[in-house]
Amino acid sequence: MNIHLLSSQIRKSLQHIRQEGLGSFLKILDRRLKSSRSLLTKPDIEYAYRFLWCTPAVQVPDVSLAQGQRSINWYIPAIGKGSGGHLNIFRFMKYLERNGFTSRVIVVDDESPLSIAKVKAQISQWFGMEIADVRYVKEGVPSAAISIATSWQTAYALRNLQALTHKCYFVQDYEPWFYPAGSEYALAEQTYHFGFEGFTAGGWLAGKLADEFGMPTLALGFSYDRALYSPAPSAQRPASKRVFFYVRPPTARRAFDLGVLVLAELNRRVPDLTVVVAGWDVRHYALPFRCEHAGLLDPSELARLYGSCDAALVLSFSNLSLLPLEIMACGVPVVSNRAACTEWLLTDDIAVLARPTVEDLTGALEKVLSSADLAMQLSTDALAFAAATDWDAEGEKMAVRLRTLLVDATTATEIDAPA
């Protein structure tokens, strides 16, 4: 095994033990040993897919919908520090709370390695959201007028739920693409047939789910946190060329390997180049260019890092993350791959898009770095585009649709049985 990789894994394990305790670490280790891909024990396929049969017990009386309450049960996977998906969930939850809805968090994780008090503390510390009611799904769920799944695994718990409730699906990416064609791909894809009301991250995903699965969808646009992201003074940038590269090797759709090949070729063309990497610890990789390792940073540290760069390479082969918009809000030109899943947000007016080849992406970055006029025009136009976006406007879209569902439900009398 690569000694740097082994050292990284040991550091992460020790950090988890210090923060969460030995008991939590042992439970996670036990869960991984029982997974369907364990190399150390006999894989337990049924155990690995136990969430398929998760059936929440509903507390009685189940009257929230009939009484017109604005109550929401959010079914979420176990949270993790730095999770952009969870950040978006809590962002919309916070907006709805401010507009008369009551939200509860239902963690779909029957391992329960952490206490509820610890989960609440993590949500507060990592995502700035104070949640009064957090529980594990196995404890049973309160009556709620609206129930929202937030990942394909949690969608099965919602499908199995028998309650008077509107079943919705907060979809942030096309999750079948997270896996090779096979079991997980098929099971994830089937969740779009469950008949849920969809709220999607952006228009590409809304169109795909509507066209291919007949799913009713409402597209929610992207924005950024204005308190965190803004352009850095140009005097802070060093004279040498710096390119930011978002790295996450375990996430295939972010194309780490392709990015490394592109930046290796760029390094041969552009003298005195520094690549700034963040998102994952990749010090155990042999990277063929001068590299500044930023690792996993708090959001408050990212704007300064972005602003120190002359361009950013952000690749995505499924739905975009918030990263391109946040980088553009810092006045930094973005280079990305041309695809339907990127072009719903990125256009040729605010970014440089290229075919996903080493030659084309390298040429796109080289063009931005070699032309001050182009870089300035991209920066100006992208900044104006980002400034026109608004999280409150997107939150209001969701609130309006949920209010409409509740109005339409005043005559509901039947239990919403599993699809």
Secondary structure, DSSP 4 states (H G I P E B T S, - for coil): --HHHHHHHHHHHHHHHHHH-HHHHHHHHHHHHTSTT-SSS---HHHHTGGGG--PPBPS---TTTTT--EEEEEEPPP-TT-HHHHHHHHHHHHHHHTT-EEEEEE--TT--S-HHHHHHHHHHHH----S-EEEGGG-B---SEEEE-SHHHHHHHHH--BSSEEEEEE-S-GGGGS-TTHHHHHHHHGGGS-PEEEEESHHHHHHHHHHH---EEEE-----TTT--PPPGGGS-SSEEEEEE--TT-GGG-HHHHHHHHHHHHHHSTTEEEEEESS--TTS--SS-EEEEES--HHHHHHHHHT-SEEE---SSS--SHHHHHHHTT--EEEE-SHHHHTT--TTTSEEE-SSHHHHHHHHHHHHH-HHHHHHHHHHHHHHHHT--HHHHHHHHHHHHHHHHHHGGG--S-B---
